Structure formats: C-alpha cells, structure tokens
C-alpha cells in the first residue's frame, strides 16, 4: 500500500527510455509531489538497438490496433446498413401490395 491507500498496480512503460519495461507502483505514480511506491520488475534495456527495436515494435502494434479499430467501425456501419436494407425490404413486401392497390384505384 501507498500513502494514498491504493494498492500497487502492474503496468508497462510506454516512454521511449523504458519502452516495454514492466513496473509495479501506485496508480498515481505520475504525481511527482507524493512519496509513492514504485519498482521496476525487469532490468533496464541493455542497449540502444534494443530500445529502437522495442520502439519500432510498439509503433507497429499501435498502427495495427488503429487499423483494427477502423475495420471494426466499418463493420458496425455495414451492420447498420444491412439492417436498414432489411427494413426497407420488409416495408416493400408488407406494404407494397397495399400501395399498388391504392395506385390502381387512383389511376383506374
């Protein structure tokens, strides 16, 4: 437990110097004015090549997640479009005969 009485949480660093590095700490660890619990769970990156590789992998993963999110939004829109098409089809099938009969009465 920390001074803020919240249990420590597990996180993964997303800053360039420690990208991908695991740590445990207070959920309010970014507040630098408090004395909080914080501990790295694995050693620092061994060299710059490792940091660059981790950064590239992280960026690739973020880009992949953005593409998947975009695809998910497209699927949601497609679902709405299909539902609307079925509603129109239902309306035409159910009420189409009534409309045709009314038009025959008006015309003929």
Legacy VTK file of the C-alpha trace (Angstrom):
# vtk DataFile Version 3.0
C-alpha trace
ASCII
DATASET POLYDATA
POINTS 108 float
0.000 0.000 0.000
0.994 3.517 -0.713
0.483 6.798 1.139
-2.666 7.299 -0.942
-4.064 3.987 0.438
-4.436 2.440 -3.012
-2.904 -0.951 -3.855
0.027 -1.076 -6.255
-0.811 -1.885 -9.875
1.108 -3.624 -12.667
1.921 -1.568 -15.768
4.182 -1.487 -18.798
6.172 1.627 -19.599
5.346 3.469 -22.810
8.047 6.121 -22.693
10.995 5.850 -25.092
13.718 5.341 -22.476
11.961 2.387 -20.855
9.525 1.247 -23.542
8.097 -2.174 -22.743
9.644 -2.287 -19.297
7.346 -3.693 -16.611
6.795 -1.994 -13.280
4.598 -2.076 -10.221
3.580 1.031 -8.393
0.953 3.330 -7.048
-1.803 4.052 -9.596
-0.980 7.741 -9.020
2.733 7.277 -9.817
2.766 10.242 -12.206
2.124 12.677 -9.342
5.736 13.605 -8.537
4.849 15.517 -5.376
3.867 12.460 -3.359
6.006 9.753 -1.823
4.708 6.669 -3.598
5.635 3.059 -4.112
7.336 2.309 -7.428
9.554 -0.582 -8.564
10.809 -1.844 -11.909
10.127 -5.559 -12.387
12.751 -6.187 -15.046
16.180 -4.701 -15.806
16.700 -1.625 -17.974
17.110 -2.058 -21.734
20.636 -3.374 -22.439
21.461 -1.051 -25.355
20.139 1.444 -27.903
19.458 -1.260 -30.511
17.091 -2.931 -28.055
15.348 0.403 -27.345
14.961 1.124 -31.066
13.625 -2.382 -31.739
11.113 -2.102 -28.895
10.044 1.338 -30.130
9.505 0.029 -33.673
7.535 -2.984 -32.399
5.400 -0.732 -30.224
4.687 1.639 -33.139
3.835 -1.307 -35.392
1.463 -2.643 -32.742
-0.183 0.765 -32.328
-0.640 1.043 -36.107
-2.126 -2.444 -36.240
-4.541 -1.556 -33.445
-5.597 1.601 -35.319
-6.273 -0.458 -38.461
-8.303 -2.983 -36.469
-10.298 -0.191 -34.829
-11.018 1.298 -38.253
-12.114 -2.095 -39.569
-14.371 -2.559 -36.541
-16.021 0.813 -37.200
-16.590 -0.164 -40.838
-18.205 -3.443 -39.748
-20.517 -1.565 -37.396
-21.572 0.774 -40.210
-22.088 -2.186 -42.534
-24.282 -3.836 -39.904
-26.458 -0.703 -39.681
-26.697 -0.549 -43.465
-27.781 -4.201 -43.710
-30.414 -3.684 -41.008
-31.757 -0.640 -42.864
-31.885 -2.589 -46.125
-33.888 -5.359 -44.448
-36.263 -2.774 -43.010
-36.854 -1.296 -46.472
-37.318 -4.772 -47.944
-39.783 -5.650 -45.176
-41.718 -2.430 -45.811
-41.891 -3.133 -49.552
-43.007 -6.734 -49.053
-45.621 -5.943 -46.386
-46.941 -2.619 -47.638
-46.059 -2.825 -51.322
-49.303 -4.593 -52.296
-51.368 -2.020 -50.404
-49.610 0.835 -52.186
-50.031 -0.847 -55.609
-53.780 -1.355 -54.937
-54.178 2.281 -53.875
-52.394 3.464 -57.018
-54.683 1.299 -59.206
-57.732 2.847 -57.545
-56.382 6.360 -58.085
-55.424 5.744 -61.712
-58.234 3.453 -62.754
LINES 1 109
108 0 1 2 3 4 5 6 7 8 9 10 11 12 13 14 15 16 17 18 19 20 21 22 23 24 25 26 27 28 29 30 31 32 33 34 35 36 37 38 39 40 41 42 43 44 45 46 47 48 49 50 51 52 53 54 55 56 57 58 59 60 61 62 63 64 65 66 67 68 69 70 71 72 73 74 75 76 77 78 79 80 81 82 83 84 85 86 87 88 89 90 91 92 93 94 95 96 97 98 99 100 101 102 103 104 105 106 107
